[in-house]
């Protein structure tokens, strides 16, 4: 499915006219939502294009980073599933792609041959070492319009928004 991107967002005055019919319309909240949504879609599109140049996706990169944090760079697929917040079946497909690229390998630990784990390979480690400096440059560039104080404030506000949405999700 193609992403929907609303180029012609409603203006404050357009929303004021709608408010006459919908008293509960919070104009600033609607405008904030639309602008955050547009910013996310542009960031995602740019990041996907960038990571694709390295033969990665956001999901593959996330898994590789999670593995890199672990002792011996090993986790089970179910542990990865919990850390990523996706179904194990989704993670399995991503792991197959990483394995085909020789960025991870399957390993057994101990006597239990039923449970296999995945480990970041040397090639995977090198891929991360090559990718990360470019990744950090791209991310820094996205936020270069903000000074450090603005970034800290923005981070706090986005976390507050996320916590509010998660609270609503957990209650619904």
Helices and strands as residue ranges (DSSP letters): H 12-19, H 27-52, H 58-69, G 71-73, E 74-76, H 77-84, H 88-100, E 104-108, E 116-120, H 122-142, H 148-171
